[in-house]
Amino acid sequence: MRHNCGWQMRVLGFVVVCLSGLGVGAPASAAVPTTMAASGALVSTSGGGVSDGNYVATFRLYAQETGGTALWSEPPTVLAVKNGAFAQVLGSKTALDAKTLAWGSLWLGLEIAPDPELARVPLRSVAFAARAAIAEDVDCTGCIGPAQVAPSVLKDYAKSAALAKVATSGAYTDLVGGPDLTPYALTAALAKVAQTGAYANLLNAPDLNAYAKAASLADVAKSGSYGDLLNLPVLVKVNASCGTGLVVKGIKADGSLDCIVALDPKALPKDGLDDISNGLLTNQFTDTISSATVPMAVLDNNPDGTTDTIALPDIGIAQSLTIKIDVTNSGISGITVTLIDPVGGAYVLHDKSGSGPSLKGSYPTPDKLVSGDLSKWVGANLKGNWKLKIVDSKFKDNQPDGQLNSWSIAVQTLSSKQVESTGLFKASGGFQTPLAAIAPEVCDAKTKGYIYFDTAKAHFYGCTGTGWARLDGSSGIDIMNQSWAFSVDSNTGGDPKNVADKFNLLSSSSWATYCIQSNSSTTHWLKVDYGAPRVIEAFGVAGYPGGSHKPVSQWQLQGSNNNSNWTAVWAGDTSLWTADGNGSYPPKVTIPVSSPGAYRYYRIYADNWTNGHLLVCNWAMYE
């Protein structure tokens, strides 16, 4: 019998369930189904649908609305609920039998664990099931005979007694007036070739393997014409020659000469320097720029992601570029890695694939991009800000999940401004470095190793990557007595008045200050203003320790460009404070500056000495 229903029940509140399409009925001539479909909705105590998810449900059928024993029960099963609605096939585990459904009325009970069973709902017959109930009246064996069948039903059927014998036997011999087959051969008596028509089935056939089929012959075999030959050789045209100053490079497809200017540099490829120098010279360079801000934490479950930037300088026109990344995460299947170029173009390197905690890749070779084409940057200048963005879309704990360990951009360029020798470079006629009164280039990682001759200082200088350094290692020019060293002062009395006297003790130009306490925290300084920034490479100081004059124990040489913010270019103690008793000039000890820079102002800064007078007699500064 087919049923449907509708009711209200509580599941941790009010739940509305609607069962639709329930039934096991079918036409009397068909097999009776053992299942029926149920659908409905679960409502929470707030009146809306319950949360999406899987619930453990038990369905039962009863003969009464309350009490009694269940006639049928489905074992606990997982009930999937979405937007409060569910659909379930009853009888999928415990079949519904005709005996159970034969009850005049049935009540359906539903239990959602761990709650008790909800109020039962009556099942009501639908049209098809009601019609099927009529068929139950003829549920018998041998009770329908010819007398119960209407004559019109059997009018199109023949009686067995009226049929010919061949109709029931199907035998050829029972056929009345059959044809005479004696003139025909039996199939079994025929040769195989008679049935297939295949040359291969002929007996004692000639062997044709030594013969070629006409269709497989080339045109020249059938015509004998030279014009039908394939891959004809190129024949040089008679009486052809190159012009004056030209040489033959090759023969063109039409037989004419391919001529070029002898030793024409324009005919050489721009990257062919290594070919013509036997690999000793090249104008192709690969610059690798790595991020200086890694490692960087990857933000967990954050749509904004983690972004790092590499600022590419102008290193020329790119022939190729390679992006390398090294990322760790609790699961690389939950992260997306995107490269963003200086104009905003995006290239997806990795998109929530793979497994494990580590992602190391080199793009676009050998690892392929998920989307985007970096080849469009070949032949272009890559200068600008390149960004790497990592988005972790899988929730873990909203704490940093792994990190960007490193990433870099390697750019191969073809230079028109520099050449590299891969072997020993010998210049029999001499070799001259650039001449300049000031450094011709900014000293940084790109110009590291650059050498030039300073015409103003008469010394060679080399770039260390962070600054220019003298190559001969000796002290430079003493600039304390130069005309542009015009202002010297201190924060206490005893100022020297005459720079040209070089702080000579005998000229009464010494600088003296007094302290009251041993290891005084009071700071004192002696300053010089050069009027313009100068790079000091070394200096010397001579003090006078006689009597109450004491050597300094902690002191610095500082530089500044605004006379306010000072940077220590050297720091030391008593061991490098020259105290020879007479303040000789220049001081006996020359001290190299540890952190040179270009500063307009320099000062001796003393902040700790033994009890007594502090006396500076001589001060030398060297470029």
C-alpha positions as CSV (number, residue, x, y, z in Angstrom):
1,M,0.0,0.0,0.0
2,R,1.3,3.5,-0.9
3,H,1.2,6.2,1.8
4,N,2.2,9.9,2.3
5,C,2.2,12.1,5.4
6,G,3.0,15.4,7.1
7,W,3.6,16.3,10.7
8,Q,5.4,18.4,13.3
9,M,7.9,17.1,15.9
10,R,10.7,18.3,18.2
11,V,14.4,17.8,17.8
12,L,16.0,19.9,20.4
13,G,13.1,22.2,19.7
14,F,10.3,22.1,17.0
15,V,11.0,20.1,13.9
16,V,8.7,19.9,10.9
17,V,9.1,16.7,8.8
18,C,7.2,16.0,5.5
19,L,7.2,12.5,4.1
20,S,6.4,12.4,0.4
21,G,6.2,9.7,-2.3
22,L,5.9,6.9,0.4
23,G,4.7,3.6,-1.0
24,V,5.3,0.0,-1.9
25,G,2.3,-0.5,-4.2
26,A,2.6,-1.5,-7.9
27,P,0.4,-3.0,-10.6
28,A,-0.8,-6.4,-9.6
29,S,1.2,-7.9,-12.5
30,A,4.6,-6.4,-11.4
31,A,6.9,-7.3,-8.5
32,V,5.9,-5.5,-5.3
33,P,8.6,-3.0,-4.2
34,T,10.2,-3.5,-0.8
35,T,11.1,0.2,-0.2
36,M,9.4,3.6,0.0
37,A,10.8,7.1,-0.2
38,A,10.5,9.6,2.6
39,S,11.3,13.3,2.6
40,G,10.9,16.1,5.2
41,A,12.4,18.9,7.2
42,L,13.9,19.2,10.6
43,V,13.2,22.5,12.5
44,S,15.3,23.9,15.4
45,T,13.9,25.4,18.5
46,S,14.3,28.8,17.0
47,G,11.9,28.0,14.2
48,G,14.4,27.7,11.4
49,G,16.0,24.7,9.8
50,V,18.6,22.7,11.8
51,S,22.3,23.0,11.0
52,D,23.5,21.2,7.9
53,G,25.2,17.9,8.6
54,N,24.7,14.2,9.2
55,Y,22.3,12.9,11.9
56,V,21.7,9.4,13.2
57,A,18.1,8.4,12.6
58,T,15.9,5.4,13.3
59,F,12.5,4.9,11.4
60,R,9.7,2.6,12.8
61,L,6.1,1.6,11.7
62,Y,3.3,1.0,14.2
63,A,-0.3,-0.1,14.1
64,Q,-1.4,2.7,16.5
65,E,-0.5,6.3,17.2
66,T,1.0,5.7,20.7
67,G,2.3,2.7,22.6
68,G,2.5,-0.8,21.2
69,T,5.4,-2.6,19.6
70,A,6.9,-1.6,16.2
71,L,5.7,-3.8,13.3
72,W,8.8,-2.8,11.3
73,S,12.1,-1.0,12.2
74,E,15.0,0.3,10.2
75,P,18.4,0.1,12.0
76,P,20.0,3.4,12.9
77,T,21.2,5.1,9.7
78,V,23.0,8.3,8.7
79,L,20.5,11.0,7.7
80,A,22.0,13.8,5.6
81,V,20.3,17.2,6.3
82,K,20.9,20.4,4.2
83,N,19.0,23.6,4.7
84,G,16.8,21.7,7.2
85,A,15.6,19.2,4.5
86,F,16.2,15.5,4.2
87,A,15.3,12.6,1.9
88,Q,15.5,8.9,2.9
89,V,14.6,5.5,1.3
90,L,12.9,3.3,3.9
91,G,13.5,-0.4,3.6
92,S,17.1,-0.1,2.3
93,K,18.4,-2.0,5.3
94,T,15.2,-3.9,6.5
95,A,12.9,-4.7,3.6
96,L,9.2,-3.7,3.9
97,D,7.0,-6.9,3.4
98,A,3.4,-7.2,2.3
99,K,2.3,-8.5,5.7
100,T,3.4,-5.3,7.4
101,L,1.8,-3.1,4.8
102,A,-1.5,-5.1,4.9
103,W,-2.6,-3.3,8.1
104,G,-5.5,-0.9,7.5
105,S,-3.6,2.1,8.9
106,L,0.1,2.6,9.8
107,W,1.9,5.2,11.9
108,L,5.5,6.2,11.1
109,G,7.9,7.0,14.0
110,L,11.3,8.9,13.7
111,E,14.0,9.0,16.4
112,I,17.0,11.4,16.0
113,A,19.8,10.3,18.3
114,P,20.3,11.1,21.2
115,D,16.7,12.4,21.5
116,P,13.7,10.1,22.1
117,E,11.3,9.1,19.3
118,L,9.2,12.0,17.9
119,A,5.4,12.0,17.7
120,R,4.2,9.5,15.2
121,V,2.7,10.4,11.8
122,P,-0.2,8.5,10.0
123,L,0.5,7.2,6.5
124,R,-2.4,7.9,4.1
125,S,-3.1,6.0,0.9
126,V,-2.5,7.6,-2.5
127,A,-4.4,6.9,-5.8
128,F,-2.1,4.1,-7.1
129,A,-2.0,2.3,-3.7
130,A,-5.7,2.5,-3.3
131,R,-6.2,0.9,-6.7
132,A,-3.7,-1.8,-5.9
133,A,-5.9,-2.7,-2.9
134,I,-8.6,-3.9,-5.3
135,A,-6.2,-6.5,-6.7
136,E,-5.9,-8.0,-3.3
137,D,-9.4,-9.5,-3.8
138,V,-8.0,-11.8,-6.5
139,D,-5.0,-12.9,-4.6
140,C,-5.6,-16.7,-5.4
141,T,-4.2,-19.7,-7.4
142,G,-6.3,-21.3,-10.2
143,C,-9.4,-19.3,-9.4
144,I,-9.6,-17.6,-12.8
145,G,-10.8,-19.8,-15.7
146,P,-12.2,-19.3,-19.2
147,A,-15.6,-18.6,-17.8
148,Q,-14.2,-15.6,-15.9
149,V,-12.5,-14.1,-19.1
150,A,-14.6,-12.1,-21.5
151,P,-14.8,-13.6,-25.0
152,S,-13.6,-10.4,-26.7
153,V,-10.3,-10.8,-24.9
154,L,-9.5,-14.1,-26.7
155,K,-10.9,-13.3,-30.1
156,D,-7.4,-12.6,-31.6
157,Y,-5.9,-15.9,-30.4
158,A,-5.9,-19.2,-32.3
159,K,-6.7,-22.6,-30.7
160,S,-3.9,-25.1,-30.6
161,A,-6.1,-27.7,-32.4
162,A,-6.4,-25.3,-35.4
163,L,-2.6,-25.0,-36.0
164,A,-0.6,-26.9,-38.6
165,K,2.0,-29.4,-37.3
166,V,4.9,-27.3,-38.5
167,A,3.6,-24.4,-36.4
168,T,4.4,-26.3,-33.2
169,S,7.4,-28.4,-34.4
170,G,9.2,-25.9,-36.6
171,A,10.6,-28.9,-38.6
172,Y,11.3,-28.6,-42.3
173,T,10.0,-32.1,-42.8
174,D,6.6,-31.0,-41.5
175,L,6.3,-28.3,-44.1
176,V,3.7,-29.2,-46.7
177,G,4.6,-28.6,-50.4
178,G,8.3,-27.6,-49.6
179,P,10.8,-26.8,-52.5
180,D,13.1,-29.5,-54.0
181,L,16.7,-28.7,-52.8
182,T,18.5,-31.5,-54.6
183,P,20.1,-29.1,-57.3
184,Y,21.8,-27.1,-54.5
185,A,25.2,-27.8,-52.9
186,L,25.5,-27.9,-49.1
187,T,27.6,-25.2,-47.5
188,A,29.8,-27.7,-45.8
189,A,30.7,-29.1,-49.3
190,L,32.0,-25.7,-50.6
191,A,35.7,-24.8,-50.6
192,K,36.7,-21.9,-48.3
193,V,37.4,-19.5,-51.2
194,A,33.9,-20.0,-52.4
195,Q,32.6,-18.5,-49.2
196,T,35.3,-15.7,-48.7
197,G,36.3,-14.9,-52.3
198,A,39.8,-14.2,-50.8
199,Y,42.9,-14.8,-52.9
200,A,44.7,-16.0,-49.8
201,N,42.1,-18.9,-49.6
202,L,43.0,-20.2,-53.1
203,L,44.9,-23.5,-53.1
204,N,48.2,-23.7,-54.9
205,A,48.1,-19.9,-55.6
206,P,51.3,-18.2,-57.1
207,D,53.6,-16.3,-54.7
208,L,53.3,-12.5,-55.4
209,N,55.7,-11.3,-52.6
210,A,58.4,-10.7,-55.3
211,Y,56.1,-8.3,-57.2
212,A,55.4,-4.6,-56.4
213,K,52.0,-3.1,-56.6
214,A,51.6,-0.4,-59.3
215,A,50.0,1.9,-56.7
216,S,53.1,1.8,-54.6
217,L,55.5,2.8,-57.4
218,A,56.9,6.4,-57.3
219,D,56.0,8.6,-60.2
220,V,59.5,8.5,-61.6
221,A,59.3,4.6,-61.9
222,K,56.3,5.0,-64.2
223,S,57.4,8.1,-66.1
224,G,61.2,7.9,-66.1
225,S,61.2,11.7,-66.0
226,Y,64.0,13.7,-64.0
227,G,61.3,16.1,-63.0
228,D,59.5,13.4,-61.1
229,L,62.5,12.8,-58.8
230,L,62.0,13.8,-55.2
231,N,64.5,15.8,-53.1
232,L,66.4,17.1,-56.2
233,P,69.8,18.5,-55.4
234,V,70.3,22.3,-55.6
235,L,72.4,23.1,-58.7
236,V,74.4,26.3,-58.7
237,K,73.4,28.7,-61.4
238,V,76.0,28.9,-64.2
239,N,78.2,32.0,-64.3
240,A,76.9,33.3,-61.0
241,S,79.2,35.2,-58.6
242,C,79.2,37.6,-55.6
243,G,80.1,41.2,-56.0
244,T,83.2,43.1,-54.8
245,G,83.8,42.7,-51.1
246,L,81.3,39.9,-50.8
247,V,81.8,36.3,-50.0
248,V,79.6,33.2,-50.5
249,K,77.7,32.3,-47.3
250,G,75.7,29.5,-49.0
251,I,73.4,28.5,-51.8
252,K,69.8,29.6,-51.9
253,A,66.9,27.2,-52.7
254,D,66.8,28.5,-56.3
255,G,70.5,27.8,-56.9
256,S,71.6,31.5,-56.6
257,L,74.5,32.4,-54.3
258,D,73.8,33.8,-50.8
259,C,76.4,36.5,-50.4
260,I,77.4,38.6,-47.4
261,V,79.9,41.3,-46.7
262,A,83.3,39.8,-45.7
263,L,83.7,40.1,-41.9
264,D,80.6,42.3,-41.5
265,P,80.0,42.6,-37.7
266,K,76.3,43.2,-38.4
267,A,76.1,39.7,-39.8
268,L,77.1,38.2,-36.4
269,P,74.4,37.4,-33.9
270,K,74.4,39.8,-30.9
271,D,75.1,36.9,-28.5
272,G,77.8,35.3,-30.7
273,L,80.8,36.8,-28.9
274,D,81.5,33.5,-27.1
275,D,81.4,31.7,-30.5
276,I,84.0,33.8,-32.2
277,S,86.3,34.0,-29.0
278,N,86.4,30.3,-28.4
279,G,84.3,30.8,-25.3
280,L,86.8,33.3,-23.7
281,L,84.5,36.3,-24.0
282,T,80.8,36.8,-23.4
283,N,78.3,39.6,-23.2
284,Q,75.6,37.4,-21.7
285,F,75.1,37.7,-18.0
286,T,72.8,36.1,-15.4
287,D,71.9,38.3,-12.4
288,T,70.2,36.6,-9.5
289,I,68.3,38.9,-7.1
290,S,67.1,37.3,-3.9
291,S,64.6,38.6,-1.3
292,A,66.4,40.3,1.6
293,T,63.3,40.1,3.9
294,V,62.9,36.3,4.2
295,P,62.1,34.2,6.1
296,M,58.6,35.5,6.3
297,A,55.7,33.9,8.1
298,V,52.7,32.6,6.0
299,L,49.4,33.7,7.5
300,D,47.0,30.8,8.2
301,N,43.5,30.9,6.5
302,N,43.9,34.5,5.4
303,P,42.5,35.7,2.1
304,D,44.8,38.7,2.0
305,G,47.8,36.3,2.1
306,T,51.5,37.0,2.7
307,T,53.3,39.3,0.2
308,D,57.0,39.9,-0.3
309,T,58.7,42.3,-2.8
310,I,61.9,42.2,-4.8
311,A,62.9,45.5,-6.5
312,L,64.7,44.6,-9.7
313,P,67.2,47.3,-10.9
314,D,67.8,48.1,-14.5
315,I,70.1,45.2,-15.5
316,G,69.3,45.3,-19.3
317,I,67.1,43.4,-21.7
318,A,66.0,40.0,-20.6
319,Q,66.7,36.9,-22.6
320,S,65.2,34.6,-20.0
321,L,64.0,34.7,-16.4
322,T,63.7,32.0,-13.7
323,I,61.7,32.3,-10.5
324,K,62.7,30.0,-7.6
325,I,60.7,29.6,-4.4
326,D,61.0,27.7,-1.2
327,V,57.9,27.5,1.0
328,T,56.9,25.3,4.0
329,N,53.4,24.9,5.2
330,S,51.3,22.3,7.2
331,G,49.9,21.3,3.8
332,I,50.8,22.7,0.4
333,S,47.5,21.4,-1.0
334,G,45.9,24.4,0.8
335,I,48.1,27.2,-0.5
336,T,48.2,29.3,-3.7
337,V,51.4,31.1,-4.8
338,T,51.2,33.9,-7.3
339,L,53.9,36.1,-8.9
340,I,52.8,39.7,-9.7
341,D,54.9,41.7,-12.2
342,P,55.6,45.5,-12.1
343,V,52.5,46.3,-14.2
344,G,50.1,44.1,-12.2
345,G,50.2,41.0,-14.4
346,A,49.6,37.8,-12.3
347,Y,51.2,34.4,-12.8
348,V,50.0,31.4,-10.7
349,L,53.0,29.2,-9.8
350,H,51.1,26.8,-7.5
351,D,47.4,26.3,-6.8
352,K,46.4,24.0,-4.0
353,S,47.9,20.8,-5.4
354,G,50.4,18.2,-4.3
355,S,50.9,17.0,-0.8
356,G,53.3,17.3,2.1
357,P,54.8,20.4,4.0
358,S,57.4,21.6,1.5
359,L,57.1,23.4,-1.9
360,K,60.3,24.1,-3.9
361,G,60.0,25.1,-7.5
362,S,61.8,26.7,-10.4
363,Y,59.5,28.4,-12.9
364,P,58.9,28.2,-15.8
365,T,61.6,25.5,-16.2
366,P,61.5,22.7,-15.2
367,D,58.3,23.5,-13.3
368,K,55.3,24.7,-15.3
369,L,53.1,27.6,-14.4
370,V,49.5,26.9,-13.5
371,S,48.5,30.1,-15.5
372,G,50.2,33.0,-17.1
373,D,53.1,33.3,-19.6
374,L,56.4,34.8,-18.4
375,S,57.8,34.6,-21.9
376,K,56.3,38.0,-22.7
377,W,59.0,39.5,-20.6
378,V,61.7,38.1,-22.9
379,G,63.1,41.1,-24.8
380,A,61.9,43.6,-22.2
381,N,63.4,45.4,-19.2
382,L,62.3,43.8,-16.0
383,K,63.0,46.9,-13.8
384,G,60.4,47.4,-11.1
385,N,58.8,45.8,-8.1
386,W,58.1,42.0,-8.5
387,K,55.8,40.6,-5.8
388,L,55.3,37.0,-4.5
389,K,51.9,36.4,-2.8
390,I,51.1,33.3,-0.8
391,V,47.5,32.7,0.2
392,D,46.7,29.9,2.8
393,S,43.0,29.0,2.3
394,K,42.9,26.0,4.6
395,F,42.1,26.6,8.3
396,K,44.5,25.3,10.9
397,D,44.6,27.5,14.0
398,N,44.8,31.1,12.6
399,Q,48.4,31.2,13.8
400,P,51.4,31.6,11.3
401,D,51.4,28.4,9.3
402,G,54.9,27.8,7.9
403,Q,57.0,30.4,6.1
404,L,58.4,31.7,2.9
405,N,62.0,30.5,3.3
406,S,63.4,32.1,0.2
407,W,62.7,33.3,-3.3
408,S,64.7,34.8,-6.1
409,I,64.6,36.1,-9.7
410,A,67.4,35.1,-12.1
411,V,67.6,37.2,-15.2
412,Q,69.8,36.4,-18.2
413,T,70.6,39.5,-20.1
414,L,72.4,40.5,-23.3
415,S,74.6,43.5,-22.6
416,S,75.8,46.2,-24.9
417,K,77.9,47.9,-22.2
418,Q,80.1,45.2,-20.7
419,V,82.1,42.1,-21.6
420,E,83.3,39.4,-19.3
421,S,86.5,37.4,-19.8
422,T,86.1,33.8,-18.8
423,G,89.9,33.2,-18.9
424,L,93.1,35.2,-18.2
425,F,92.9,38.6,-19.9
426,K,96.3,39.9,-21.1
427,A,96.8,43.4,-22.6
428,S,100.2,43.6,-24.3
429,G,99.7,47.3,-25.0
430,G,98.6,48.1,-21.4
431,F,95.4,48.4,-19.5
432,Q,93.8,51.7,-18.3
433,T,91.1,52.0,-15.7
434,P,88.6,54.9,-15.8
435,L,89.9,58.3,-14.6
436,A,87.6,60.4,-12.4
437,A,87.8,63.1,-9.7
438,I,84.9,61.4,-8.0
439,A,83.5,57.9,-8.1
440,P,82.0,57.3,-11.6
441,E,79.5,54.8,-10.3
442,V,77.4,54.1,-7.2
443,C,79.1,51.4,-5.2
444,D,76.6,48.6,-4.5
445,A,76.2,44.9,-5.1
446,K,75.9,45.5,-8.9
447,T,79.2,47.4,-9.2
448,K,81.1,45.3,-6.6
449,G,84.7,44.9,-7.9
450,Y,84.7,48.0,-10.0
451,I,88.1,49.9,-10.1
452,Y,88.9,53.5,-11.0
453,F,91.7,55.9,-10.5
454,D,90.9,59.0,-8.4
455,T,92.6,61.9,-10.1
456,A,92.0,64.2,-7.2
457,K,93.5,61.9,-4.6
458,A,96.0,60.2,-6.9
459,H,95.0,56.7,-5.7
460,F,93.2,53.6,-7.1
461,Y,89.8,52.8,-5.5
462,G,87.8,49.6,-5.6
463,C,84.1,49.0,-4.8
464,T,83.6,46.6,-1.9
465,G,79.8,46.4,-2.5
466,T,79.1,48.8,0.2
467,G,81.7,51.6,-0.3
468,W,84.9,52.6,-2.1
469,A,88.2,51.5,-0.6
470,R,91.8,52.5,-1.3
471,L,93.6,49.7,-3.1
472,D,97.2,50.5,-1.9
473,G,96.3,50.3,1.8
474,S,98.3,53.4,2.8
475,S,97.1,56.5,4.5
476,G,95.7,59.3,2.4
477,I,96.2,63.0,2.4
478,D,96.1,64.8,5.7
479,I,93.3,67.3,5.4
480,M,93.4,68.9,8.9
481,N,95.5,71.8,7.6
482,Q,93.6,72.3,4.3
483,S,92.0,75.7,3.7
484,W,88.4,74.3,3.7
485,A,88.8,72.9,7.3
486,F,87.7,76.3,8.6
487,S,85.7,75.7,11.8
488,V,86.9,73.8,14.9
489,D,85.0,74.0,18.2
490,S,84.1,72.0,21.3
491,N,81.5,72.0,24.0
492,T,83.9,73.2,26.6
493,G,86.7,75.8,27.0
494,G,90.2,75.6,25.6
495,D,89.2,75.7,22.0
496,P,92.0,75.6,19.5
497,K,92.1,78.8,17.4
498,N,94.3,78.1,14.5
499,V,93.7,75.0,12.4
500,A,96.9,75.6,10.4
501,D,98.9,74.9,13.6
502,K,97.6,71.3,13.5
503,F,96.8,71.4,17.3
504,N,100.5,71.8,18.1
505,L,101.0,71.8,21.8
506,L,103.7,74.4,21.5
507,S,101.3,76.8,19.7
508,S,98.9,76.8,22.6
509,S,96.2,75.3,20.4
510,S,95.5,72.3,22.4
511,W,92.1,71.3,23.6
512,A,91.7,70.6,27.3
513,T,88.7,69.7,29.3
514,Y,88.3,68.7,32.9
515,C,86.4,66.1,34.7
516,I,85.5,65.9,38.4
517,Q,84.8,62.2,38.8
518,S,86.7,59.1,37.7
519,N,85.0,57.4,34.7
520,S,82.9,60.5,34.3
521,S,79.6,60.1,32.4
522,T,79.9,63.7,31.2
523,T,80.6,63.7,27.4
524,H,83.0,66.1,25.7
525,W,83.8,66.5,22.0
526,L,86.1,68.3,19.6
527,K,84.6,69.0,16.1
528,V,85.7,70.0,12.7
529,D,83.6,71.3,9.8
530,Y,84.9,70.7,6.2
531,G,82.2,72.6,4.5
532,A,81.3,69.6,2.2
533,P,81.1,65.8,2.7
534,R,84.5,64.0,2.7
535,V,85.4,60.3,3.1
536,I,87.9,59.8,5.9
537,E,89.9,56.6,5.7
538,A,92.2,57.0,8.7
539,F,93.0,59.4,11.5
540,G,95.3,59.9,14.4
541,V,95.1,61.6,17.8
542,A,98.0,62.7,20.2
543,G,97.3,63.5,23.8
544,Y,99.5,64.7,26.6
545,P,99.4,62.6,29.8
546,G,101.9,64.5,31.8
547,G,100.8,65.7,35.3
548,S,97.1,65.6,35.8
549,H,96.5,65.0,32.0
550,K,95.0,61.5,31.6
551,P,94.4,59.4,28.5
552,V,90.8,58.7,27.5
553,S,89.4,55.2,28.1
554,Q,86.4,55.2,25.8
555,W,86.1,57.4,22.7
556,Q,84.8,57.6,19.2
557,L,85.3,59.3,15.8
558,Q,81.9,60.4,14.6
559,G,80.5,61.9,11.4
560,S,77.4,63.9,10.5
561,N,76.0,65.8,7.6
562,N,73.5,68.0,9.6
563,N,75.6,68.7,12.7
564,S,72.9,67.0,14.7
565,N,72.6,63.3,13.9
566,W,76.0,61.6,14.5
567,T,77.3,58.2,13.3
568,A,80.3,56.4,14.8
569,V,82.8,55.6,12.1
570,W,85.2,54.2,14.7
571,A,85.1,53.4,18.4
572,G,88.0,52.5,20.7
573,D,89.7,52.7,24.0
574,T,93.1,53.7,25.7
575,S,95.2,51.3,23.6
576,L,94.9,53.5,20.5
577,W,95.1,56.9,22.3
578,T,98.6,58.2,21.5
579,A,100.2,59.8,24.5
580,D,103.9,60.3,23.9
581,G,104.5,63.1,26.4
582,N,105.1,65.9,23.9
583,G,102.1,65.8,21.6
584,S,104.1,65.2,18.5
585,Y,102.6,65.8,15.1
586,P,101.5,63.8,13.2
587,P,100.5,61.3,15.9
588,K,102.5,58.1,16.0
589,V,99.5,55.8,15.6
590,T,97.4,56.0,12.4
591,I,93.9,54.4,13.0
592,P,91.9,53.0,10.0
593,V,88.3,54.0,10.0
594,S,86.1,50.9,10.4
595,S,82.8,52.3,8.8
596,P,83.8,55.0,6.3
597,G,81.2,57.4,4.8
598,A,80.9,60.8,3.3
599,Y,80.3,63.4,6.1
600,R,80.7,67.1,6.3
601,Y,81.3,67.2,10.1
602,Y,83.6,65.0,12.2
603,R,84.3,65.1,15.9
604,I,86.3,63.3,18.6
605,Y,83.7,62.2,21.1
606,A,85.1,61.3,24.6
607,D,82.7,59.9,27.2
608,N,84.9,58.1,29.7
609,W,88.4,58.7,31.1
610,T,90.2,58.5,34.4
611,N,90.1,61.3,36.9
612,G,92.0,64.3,35.8
613,H,92.5,66.5,32.8
614,L,91.8,65.3,29.2
615,L,94.2,66.9,26.8
616,V,94.2,66.5,23.0
617,C,97.3,68.1,21.5
618,N,97.3,66.9,17.8
619,W,94.6,65.5,15.5
620,A,95.3,64.3,12.0
621,M,92.6,63.2,9.4
622,Y,93.4,61.3,6.2
623,E,91.4,60.9,3.0
